[in-house]
Amino acid sequence: MTPDVWVRVNSATFGGRMVRADIIEQVRWEKKTPQHLILTLHGGEEVRQDVRAGAPADDLADTEGSDLAEQLVRAIARASDRPGGHMLELRPDESTGDVGWLRTPLVDKPWAG
């Protein structure tokens, strides 16, 4: 069975959408646009994810954006190894104040149980 992994991409500027993880070809962060991760999809389309999950990004550490990009790639790989459908979303961690990729079951399908 093919894993069903989706990434919820949210940007206060560009809006939100769900993206199938298997069409993401590259995840990167650029210092010239530090507030967004850039996900390049199959076919060349780019979507943007707010690095701070909606919070101000004016005090980003030099490696924070690239670390989140790497964390997303690892989260996709881990979710792909698990049965069933999964959704990944960048969310604040209330215990640390940092943001990270949260994996939840993808249960919004009518046949999911």
Buried (B, 14 or more C-beta within 10 A) or exposed (E): EEBBBBBBBBBEEBEEEEBEBBEBEEBEBEEEEBBBBBBBBEEEEEBBBBBBBBEEBEEBEEEBBBBBBEBBBEBBEBBBEEEBBBBBBBBBEEEEEEBBBBBEEBEEEEEEE
